[in-house]
Amino acid sequence: MPDEKILSCNYELINYFTIMGLSLYLILIVAVPLISFHQRCL
């Protein structure tokens, strides 16, 4: 029983970090062109 609980906790952590990583990746994809465009305008 404890093993299953540990596995589910690890699975939740992995999901959390995956979502965090994907959102950071998307923010970078959106932010980098915006920042470069902004710098070109200045």
C-alpha positions in Angstrom: 0.0 0.0 0.0 2.7 2.6 0.9 4.4 1.8 -2.5 1.3 2.7 -4.4 1.0 6.0 -2.5 4.6 6.9 -3.2 4.1 6.1 -6.9 1.0 8.2 -7.1 2.8 11.1 -5.4 5.7 10.8 -7.8 3.3 10.7 -10.7 1.6 13.9 -9.5 5.1 15.5 -9.2 6.0 14.5 -12.7 2.8 15.8 -14.1 3.3 19.1 -12.2 6.8 19.6 -13.5 5.8 18.6 -17.0 3.0 21.2 -17.0 5.4 23.8 -15.5 8.0 23.0 -18.2 5.5 23.2 -21.0 4.1 26.5 -19.8 7.6 28.0 -19.4 8.4 26.7 -22.9 5.2 28.3 -24.3 6.0 31.6 -22.5 9.5 31.6 -24.0 8.1 30.9 -27.5 5.8 33.9 -27.1 8.1 36.2 -25.2 11.3 35.9 -27.2 9.8 37.3 -30.5 7.9 40.0 -28.6 11.1 41.1 -26.8 13.2 41.1 -30.1 10.4 43.0 -31.9 10.3 45.5 -29.0 14.1 46.0 -29.1 14.0 46.5 -32.9 11.3 49.3 -32.4 13.5 51.0 -29.9 
